[in-house]
Amino acid sequence: MSACLIVIDGWGVSDLKEGNAIANAKTPVMDRLSQGTYTTLDASGLAVGLPDGLMGNSEVGHMTIGCGRAIYQDIVRINMALEKNELSSNANLVAAFDRCKSGNGRLHFLGLVSDGGVHSHINHLLALLDAAKLHNVPNTFVQFFSDGRDTRPTSGVTYVQQVLDHLAKIQYGSLVFVTGRYYAMDRDKRYERIQVAYDGLVKGKGEKVASAADIIPMMNARYNADGDARLTDEFMTPIVVEGDGRVQDGDTLVFIDYRSDRMREIVEAFGMKPQFEADKIPTNVSISSMTKYQESWEFPVLFPPQQPVNTIAEWLAKKKVPQFHCAETEKYAHVTFFFNGGREKPFEMEERCMVPSPKVATYDLQPEMNAAGVAEEVAKAVRSGKHPLVMCNFAPPDMVGHTGKYEPTIKGCEATDEGIGVILKACEEVGCTLVVTSDHGNAEKMFSEHGGPHTAHTTYRVPLCISGSRKLKDITHNASLQDVAPTVLQLLGLDIPEEMSGKPLMAD
């Protein structure tokens, strides 16, 4: 048994005809396939490991297809841990609490506090505070980095109030410091900025207030000041609550951001060595972080990176089944690194083929891209009979769709359909089952409801077409990209690894 899997990039399913480059293109091959064994798949939000309602993308789409499961993004993993009430039993968090309790009893939560959701989320901080109280950590301090970049520039007082309300509600912990992300979260080696935050955290250098209740009036005064004295959240210079909330010898620090790039410099300053002249450096400080900020660092991590095992590529390799992956340059990483679950190196008996993308400034100038070249290589591989699984990507609907040019995108869709036709013919000649799907929507929506072009991905479902006479089973769940790999393995007559949470969709 053999199968050929085609992942069209950016081909969603929409009933709206206006501005739909797919519906308005001549696509006889896909029209024919969609009249046969056909369903649609969820390619966005939680189905592909993204926050609910978020449009899919090529990276998570290919990873979900290749892994046969959703690889949840860090924010989703943390949110799920909160929903299941699992954060307070997180092993590395509990270890930080225990270290704190057996030491000086002083714990700090440091990071960006807002609901922007790009680097961190305020809900995670509040849940961490609940967990620290549950574990009877004696003294917990909140070191608040204000946002104003992924949120409104003067919304910081709202989040300060939320933190103060929560501390009052649980009668635990204290807010002791506020500074803007411009200082605490630099990522461009502007260490003089990091030093401003560091000196505030360690030495209490900054504008002093008597209590946390005075923070909001001070921030509001800065919002409303004139000229250079006006400061918004991102650029807020340190506000220091008087008392014992500075980072001291023996303290335990937990950094709460899940995005790594803007945490590295501040963590390096505390966990290794400041990259600036510091006349006071706390000793015997313990560092833990929400996620892994740097590959080489060995600080405990609450949510370590996931390395999926038994992706379809790895599973075939274990069973000594040859496979062939092909794409043009623009999408080569997607049929290799992402499809294989974040692994660069080919598996045993995995052959790869990269077809050059055209060298043009933008792909609306050559909307066919190299669909014909991909089709030719894949058809050749199918006819050779050497690889029970052949898989490829067609780039034009997505890459041309991103230009916002409607007519060229139609041409890109037509070129893709022609390419699928070439591969279908080869499959029919040798009795190979063709499986066609997409990683996310795009070309089906080229006009924005606000006027002008729409250039982004969409949350529309994507097709799943399977050639031949085999039928789908009665599908009772929300079929998604997670189901593609199990279905392909089913078509190949192979068992499905237990790590795949997706379901095979063919009738027995």
C-alpha positions as CSV (number, residue, x, y, z in Angstrom):
1,M,0.0,0.0,0.0
2,S,1.2,3.5,-0.8
3,A,-0.1,7.0,-0.2
4,C,0.8,10.5,-1.5
5,L,0.0,13.4,0.9
6,I,-0.3,16.9,-0.6
7,V,-0.5,19.9,1.8
8,I,-1.7,22.9,-0.1
9,D,-0.6,26.1,1.6
10,G,-3.4,28.5,2.4
11,W,-6.4,26.8,0.8
12,G,-9.5,27.2,3.1
13,V,-13.1,26.3,2.5
14,S,-15.6,29.2,2.3
15,D,-19.1,29.5,0.8
16,L,-18.5,33.2,0.1
17,K,-17.8,33.6,-3.6
18,E,-16.8,37.3,-3.6
19,G,-13.1,37.8,-3.1
20,N,-12.6,34.0,-3.0
21,A,-9.6,33.3,-5.2
22,I,-10.2,29.5,-4.9
23,A,-13.9,29.5,-5.7
24,N,-13.3,31.9,-8.7
25,A,-10.4,29.9,-10.1
26,K,-10.7,27.1,-12.6
27,T,-9.9,24.0,-10.4
28,P,-11.3,20.9,-12.1
29,V,-9.0,18.5,-10.2
30,M,-9.9,19.7,-6.7
31,D,-13.6,20.0,-7.8
32,R,-13.5,16.3,-8.8
33,L,-11.7,15.2,-5.6
34,S,-14.2,17.1,-3.4
35,Q,-17.1,15.2,-5.1
36,G,-15.6,12.0,-3.8
37,T,-14.3,11.0,-0.4
38,Y,-14.2,14.4,1.2
39,T,-14.6,16.3,4.5
40,T,-13.3,19.4,6.1
41,L,-10.8,19.8,8.9
42,D,-10.3,22.4,11.7
43,A,-6.9,24.1,11.1
44,S,-7.1,26.9,13.7
45,G,-7.1,27.6,17.4
46,L,-6.9,24.8,19.9
47,A,-7.1,22.2,17.2
48,V,-3.5,23.1,16.2
49,G,-2.2,24.1,19.6
50,L,-3.0,27.8,19.4
51,P,-5.2,29.9,21.6
52,D,-8.9,29.4,20.9
53,G,-10.1,31.3,17.9
54,L,-6.6,32.2,16.6
55,M,-6.0,31.7,12.8
56,G,-3.6,28.9,11.9
57,N,-0.3,29.3,10.3
58,S,2.1,27.2,8.1
59,E,4.4,26.2,10.9
60,V,1.8,24.9,13.3
61,G,-0.3,23.5,10.5
62,H,2.5,21.3,9.2
63,M,3.6,20.3,12.7
64,T,0.1,19.2,13.6
65,I,-0.2,17.3,10.4
66,G,3.1,15.5,10.8
67,C,2.7,14.9,14.5
68,G,-0.8,13.6,14.5
69,R,-1.5,15.7,17.5
70,A,-1.6,19.4,18.5
71,I,1.7,20.6,19.9
72,Y,0.3,23.2,22.3
73,Q,1.9,26.7,22.4
74,D,3.3,27.7,25.7
75,I,0.4,30.0,26.6
76,V,-2.1,27.2,25.8
77,R,-0.2,24.7,27.9
78,I,0.0,27.1,30.8
79,N,-3.7,28.0,30.5
80,M,-4.6,24.3,30.4
81,A,-2.6,23.7,33.6
82,L,-4.6,26.5,35.2
83,E,-7.9,25.1,34.0
84,K,-7.0,21.7,35.4
85,N,-5.7,23.2,38.6
86,E,-2.3,21.6,38.0
87,L,0.0,24.6,38.5
88,S,0.3,24.2,42.2
89,S,1.6,20.7,41.7
90,N,4.2,21.6,39.0
91,A,7.3,19.9,40.2
92,N,9.8,22.7,39.5
93,L,7.5,25.3,41.0
94,V,7.1,23.2,44.1
95,A,10.9,22.8,44.3
96,A,11.3,26.6,44.2
97,F,8.7,26.9,47.0
98,D,10.5,24.2,49.1
99,R,13.9,25.9,48.5
100,C,12.4,29.1,49.6
101,K,10.8,27.6,52.8
102,S,14.0,25.8,53.8
103,G,16.0,29.0,53.2
104,N,15.2,32.6,54.0
105,G,11.5,32.4,53.1
106,R,11.6,35.1,50.4
107,L,10.1,34.5,47.0
108,H,9.8,36.9,44.0
109,F,7.6,36.7,40.9
110,L,9.1,38.9,38.2
111,G,7.8,39.6,34.7
112,L,5.4,41.4,32.4
113,V,2.0,41.9,33.9
114,S,-0.8,42.5,31.5
115,D,-3.3,40.5,29.4
116,G,-1.5,41.3,26.2
117,G,-0.8,37.6,25.8
118,V,2.4,38.0,23.7
119,H,5.0,37.6,26.4
120,S,3.0,36.7,29.5
121,H,-0.5,36.8,31.0
122,I,-1.6,38.4,34.3
123,N,-3.8,35.3,35.0
124,H,-0.6,33.2,35.3
125,L,0.8,35.6,37.9
126,L,-2.4,35.5,39.9
127,A,-2.4,31.6,39.8
128,L,1.2,31.6,40.9
129,L,0.4,33.7,43.9
130,D,-2.4,31.3,44.8
131,A,0.0,28.4,44.5
132,A,2.6,30.1,46.7
133,K,0.0,30.8,49.4
134,L,-1.2,27.2,49.2
135,H,2.3,26.0,49.8
136,N,2.8,28.4,52.8
137,V,5.7,30.3,51.3
138,P,6.3,32.9,54.1
139,N,7.0,36.1,52.0
140,T,6.1,36.6,48.3
141,F,6.9,39.8,46.4
142,V,5.6,40.9,43.0
143,Q,8.1,42.7,40.8
144,F,5.8,44.2,38.1
145,F,7.1,45.0,34.6
146,S,4.5,47.3,32.9
147,D,3.5,46.7,29.3
148,G,2.0,49.5,27.1
149,R,3.3,47.9,23.9
150,D,1.0,44.9,23.5
151,T,-1.7,46.8,25.5
152,R,-2.8,50.4,25.5
153,P,0.0,52.8,26.7
154,T,-1.7,53.9,29.8
155,S,-3.6,50.7,30.8
156,G,-0.9,49.6,33.3
157,V,-2.9,51.0,36.3
158,T,-5.7,48.6,35.4
159,Y,-3.3,45.6,35.9
160,V,-1.8,47.1,39.0
161,Q,-5.3,47.4,40.4
162,Q,-6.0,43.8,39.5
163,V,-2.9,42.6,41.2
164,L,-3.7,44.7,44.3
165,D,-7.3,43.4,44.4
166,H,-6.1,39.8,44.1
167,L,-3.5,40.2,46.9
168,A,-6.2,41.7,49.1
169,K,-8.7,38.9,48.3
170,I,-6.2,36.1,49.1
171,Q,-4.7,38.2,52.0
172,Y,-1.2,37.2,50.8
173,G,1.8,38.6,49.0
174,S,2.9,42.2,48.3
175,L,3.4,44.4,45.2
176,V,6.8,46.1,45.8
177,F,8.1,47.4,42.4
178,V,7.0,48.7,39.0
179,T,9.1,49.4,36.0
180,G,8.5,49.6,32.2
181,R,9.4,46.8,29.9
182,Y,11.7,49.2,28.0
183,Y,14.1,48.8,30.9
184,A,13.4,45.3,32.3
185,M,12.9,43.5,28.9
186,D,15.5,44.8,26.5
187,R,16.7,42.3,24.0
188,D,19.2,44.3,22.0
189,K,22.2,44.4,24.4
190,R,21.3,47.8,25.6
191,Y,22.5,46.8,29.1
192,E,22.2,50.4,30.4
193,R,18.4,49.8,30.2
194,I,18.6,46.5,32.1
195,Q,20.7,48.3,34.7
196,V,17.9,50.7,35.5
197,A,15.6,47.8,36.2
198,Y,18.3,45.9,38.1
199,D,19.3,48.8,40.3
200,G,15.7,49.3,41.2
201,L,15.1,45.6,42.0
202,V,18.3,45.2,44.0
203,K,19.2,48.7,45.4
204,G,15.8,50.3,45.5
205,K,17.0,53.0,43.1
206,G,13.9,54.8,41.7
207,E,11.0,57.0,42.9
208,K,10.0,55.8,46.3
209,V,6.4,55.4,47.5
210,A,5.4,54.5,51.1
211,S,3.0,51.7,50.1
212,A,1.6,49.8,47.1
213,A,-1.6,51.9,47.3
214,D,0.5,54.9,46.2
215,I,1.6,53.2,42.9
216,I,-1.5,54.0,40.9
217,P,-1.6,57.7,41.8
218,M,2.1,58.0,40.9
219,M,1.5,56.2,37.5
220,N,-1.5,58.4,36.8
221,A,0.6,61.5,37.6
222,R,3.2,60.4,35.1
223,Y,0.6,59.7,32.4
224,N,-0.7,63.2,32.8
225,A,2.6,65.1,33.2
226,D,3.8,67.5,30.5
227,G,6.7,67.2,28.1
228,D,9.5,64.8,29.0
229,A,8.1,64.2,32.4
230,R,5.2,62.3,30.8
231,L,5.7,58.5,31.0
232,T,3.6,55.7,29.6
233,D,3.7,52.1,30.8
234,E,6.5,50.9,28.4
235,F,8.8,53.6,29.5
236,M,7.9,53.8,33.2
237,T,11.0,54.4,35.3
238,P,11.2,52.4,38.5
239,I,8.6,53.0,41.3
240,V,9.9,51.4,44.5
241,V,7.7,50.6,47.5
242,E,9.7,51.2,50.6
243,G,10.3,48.1,52.8
244,D,12.0,44.8,52.3
245,G,11.0,43.9,48.8
246,R,14.4,44.2,47.2
247,V,16.2,41.1,45.8
248,Q,18.6,40.0,48.6
249,D,21.1,37.2,49.2
250,G,19.5,33.8,49.2
251,D,16.2,34.9,47.6
252,T,14.2,32.6,45.2
253,L,13.2,34.2,41.9
254,V,10.6,32.9,39.5
255,F,10.3,34.7,36.1
256,I,6.8,34.5,34.8
257,D,7.1,35.4,31.1
258,Y,6.7,32.4,28.7
259,R,8.2,34.2,25.7
260,S,12.0,33.9,25.9
261,D,13.7,36.7,23.9
262,R,13.0,39.6,26.3
263,M,13.8,37.7,29.4
264,R,17.3,36.7,28.6
265,E,19.2,39.8,29.6
266,I,17.5,40.4,33.0
267,V,17.7,36.7,33.9
268,E,21.4,36.7,32.9
269,A,22.0,39.7,35.2
270,F,20.6,37.8,38.2
271,G,21.5,34.2,37.4
272,M,25.0,34.6,35.9
273,K,26.6,38.0,35.7
274,P,25.4,41.5,35.0
275,Q,26.7,42.8,31.7
276,F,27.2,46.2,33.3
277,E,29.0,47.7,36.3
278,A,27.0,46.5,39.4
279,D,28.2,47.5,42.8
280,K,25.7,45.2,44.5
281,I,25.1,41.6,43.3
282,P,22.9,39.4,45.5
283,T,24.5,36.0,46.1
284,N,23.0,32.5,46.4
285,V,20.0,33.5,44.4
286,S,17.8,30.7,42.9
287,I,16.3,31.3,39.4
288,S,13.4,29.4,37.9
289,S,11.5,30.4,34.7
290,M,8.1,29.7,33.2
291,T,9.7,28.3,30.0
292,K,13.2,27.7,28.7
293,Y,14.8,31.1,27.9
294,Q,18.1,29.9,26.5
295,E,19.0,26.4,25.3
296,S,22.3,26.3,27.2
297,W,20.9,27.5,30.5
298,E,20.2,25.0,33.2
299,F,17.8,26.9,35.4
300,P,14.7,24.9,36.4
301,V,11.8,25.4,33.9
302,L,8.1,25.1,34.8
303,F,7.0,24.2,31.3
304,P,10.0,22.7,29.4
305,P,10.1,22.5,25.6
306,Q,8.2,19.7,24.1
307,Q,10.0,17.4,21.7
308,P,7.3,15.2,20.0
309,V,8.1,11.6,19.6
310,N,6.7,9.2,17.0
311,T,5.7,11.8,14.4
312,I,4.6,10.1,11.2
313,A,8.1,10.5,9.7
314,E,9.8,9.0,12.8
315,W,7.2,6.2,13.0
316,L,7.8,5.2,9.3
317,A,11.6,5.3,9.9
318,K,11.2,2.9,12.9
319,K,9.3,0.6,10.6
320,K,12.0,0.9,7.9
321,V,9.4,2.4,5.5
322,P,11.0,4.8,2.9
323,Q,9.5,8.3,2.5
324,F,9.9,11.3,0.2
325,H,9.3,14.9,1.2
326,C,9.2,17.7,-1.4
327,A,8.6,21.4,-1.6
328,E,9.9,24.5,-3.3
329,T,12.4,26.7,-1.4
330,E,9.8,28.9,0.2
331,K,8.1,26.0,2.0
332,Y,11.0,23.5,2.3
333,A,11.3,23.9,6.1
334,H,7.6,23.1,6.4
335,V,7.9,19.6,4.8
336,T,11.1,18.9,6.7
337,F,11.7,20.6,10.1
338,F,8.0,21.4,11.0
339,F,6.4,18.3,9.5
340,N,9.0,16.2,11.4
341,G,8.1,17.8,14.7
342,G,10.9,20.4,15.0
343,R,13.7,18.1,13.9
344,E,16.2,19.3,11.3
345,K,18.0,16.1,10.5
346,P,16.2,13.6,8.1
347,F,15.1,10.3,9.6
348,E,16.5,7.0,8.3
349,M,15.1,6.2,4.8
350,E,13.7,9.8,4.4
351,E,14.6,11.3,1.1
352,R,14.2,15.1,0.6
353,C,13.8,17.2,-2.6
354,M,13.9,21.0,-2.7
355,V,12.7,22.6,-5.9
356,P,13.9,26.2,-6.4
357,S,11.3,29.0,-5.9
358,P,11.4,31.7,-8.6
359,K,13.6,34.7,-7.9
360,V,11.1,37.5,-8.1
361,A,10.5,40.5,-5.8
362,T,7.0,39.4,-4.9
363,Y,5.2,36.3,-6.0
364,D,2.3,38.1,-7.7
365,L,4.8,38.7,-10.5
366,Q,5.0,34.9,-11.0
367,P,2.0,33.5,-9.3
368,E,2.5,29.9,-10.5
369,M,5.7,29.9,-8.5
370,N,7.3,26.5,-9.0
371,A,4.1,24.4,-8.6
372,A,5.0,22.6,-11.9
373,G,8.4,21.7,-10.7
374,V,7.1,20.3,-7.4
375,A,4.4,18.3,-9.3
376,E,7.0,16.8,-11.6
377,E,9.3,15.7,-8.8
378,V,6.4,14.2,-6.8
379,A,4.9,12.4,-9.8
380,K,8.3,10.9,-10.5
381,A,8.7,9.7,-6.9
382,V,5.2,8.2,-7.0
383,R,5.9,6.4,-10.2
384,S,9.2,5.1,-9.0
385,G,7.4,3.0,-6.3
386,K,10.3,3.4,-4.0
387,H,8.5,5.3,-1.2
388,P,5.3,4.0,0.3
389,L,4.8,7.6,1.5
390,V,5.4,10.6,-0.7
391,M,4.4,14.1,0.7
392,C,4.7,17.6,-0.7
393,N,3.6,21.2,-0.3
394,F,2.2,23.6,-2.9
395,A,3.0,27.2,-2.0
396,P,1.2,29.5,-4.4
397,P,-2.3,30.0,-2.7
398,D,-0.5,31.2,0.5
399,M,2.5,33.0,-0.8
400,V,0.6,34.9,-3.6
401,G,-2.4,35.3,-1.2
402,H,-0.2,37.3,1.2
403,T,0.5,39.9,-1.6
404,G,-3.2,40.8,-1.5
405,K,-3.3,40.7,-5.3
406,Y,-6.6,39.0,-6.2
407,E,-6.1,38.1,-9.9
408,P,-2.6,36.7,-9.4
409,T,-3.8,34.6,-6.5
410,I,-6.5,33.1,-8.8
411,K,-3.6,32.1,-11.1
412,G,-1.7,30.6,-8.2
413,C,-4.7,28.5,-7.3
414,E,-5.1,27.3,-10.9
415,A,-1.4,26.4,-11.1
416,T,-1.7,24.4,-7.9
417,D,-4.8,22.6,-9.2
418,E,-2.8,21.7,-12.3
419,G,0.0,20.4,-10.2
420,I,-2.3,18.2,-8.2
421,G,-3.7,16.9,-11.5
422,V,-0.2,15.8,-12.6
423,I,0.3,13.9,-9.3
424,L,-3.2,12.4,-9.3
425,K,-2.5,10.9,-12.7
426,A,0.7,9.3,-11.5
427,C,-1.2,8.0,-8.4
428,E,-3.9,6.4,-10.5
429,E,-1.3,4.8,-12.8
430,V,0.4,2.9,-9.9
431,G,-2.5,2.5,-7.5
432,C,-1.3,5.0,-4.9
433,T,-4.0,6.7,-2.7
434,L,-3.8,10.5,-3.0
435,V,-4.6,12.5,0.2
436,V,-5.0,16.3,-0.2
437,T,-5.4,18.8,2.6
438,S,-4.2,22.3,3.6
439,D,-2.4,23.8,6.5
440,H,-4.7,26.8,7.0
441,G,-6.9,29.2,5.1
442,N,-5.8,32.2,3.1
443,A,-6.7,32.5,-0.6
444,E,-10.4,32.0,0.0
445,K,-10.6,35.5,1.5
446,M,-8.8,38.2,-0.5
447,F,-11.1,41.1,0.3
448,S,-11.3,42.7,3.8
449,E,-14.8,43.4,5.2
450,H,-13.3,46.8,6.0
451,G,-12.4,47.5,2.4
452,G,-9.1,46.8,0.6
453,P,-7.2,43.6,0.3
454,H,-7.1,40.9,3.0
455,T,-3.6,39.5,3.3
456,A,-3.7,37.4,6.5
457,H,-4.6,33.8,7.2
458,T,-8.1,32.8,8.1
459,T,-9.9,30.5,10.6
460,Y,-11.8,28.7,7.8
461,R,-11.7,24.9,7.8
462,V,-9.6,23.2,5.1
463,P,-10.4,20.3,2.8
464,L,-9.5,16.7,3.1
465,C,-9.9,14.8,-0.2
466,I,-8.9,11.1,-0.6
467,S,-8.8,9.4,-4.0
468,G,-10.2,6.0,-4.7
469,S,-13.3,4.2,-3.6
470,R,-12.7,3.9,0.2
471,K,-15.1,5.9,2.3
472,L,-14.8,7.9,5.5
473,K,-16.3,6.6,8.7
474,D,-19.1,8.4,10.4
475,I,-17.2,11.3,11.9
476,T,-18.6,12.4,15.3
477,H,-15.8,14.6,16.6
478,N,-14.4,17.9,15.4
479,A,-12.1,16.5,12.7
480,S,-8.9,18.5,12.4
481,L,-5.3,18.4,11.1
482,Q,-4.5,16.1,14.0
483,D,-6.4,13.4,12.1
484,V,-4.3,13.5,8.9
485,A,-1.3,11.4,10.0
486,P,-3.4,8.7,11.7
487,T,-5.5,8.5,8.5
488,V,-2.4,8.2,6.3
489,L,-1.1,5.4,8.5
490,Q,-4.4,3.7,8.2
491,L,-4.3,3.9,4.4
492,L,-0.7,2.4,4.6
493,G,-2.0,-0.5,6.7
494,L,0.2,0.5,9.6
495,D,-0.6,0.8,13.3
496,I,-0.9,4.2,14.9
497,P,1.5,5.2,17.7
498,E,-0.2,5.9,21.0
499,E,1.3,9.4,21.1
500,M,-0.9,10.5,18.2
501,S,-4.2,11.8,19.7
502,G,-5.7,12.3,16.2
503,K,-8.1,9.8,14.9
504,P,-8.0,7.7,11.6
505,L,-11.0,8.8,9.5
506,M,-11.4,5.9,7.0
507,A,-14.2,3.4,7.4
508,D,-12.8,-0.1,8.2
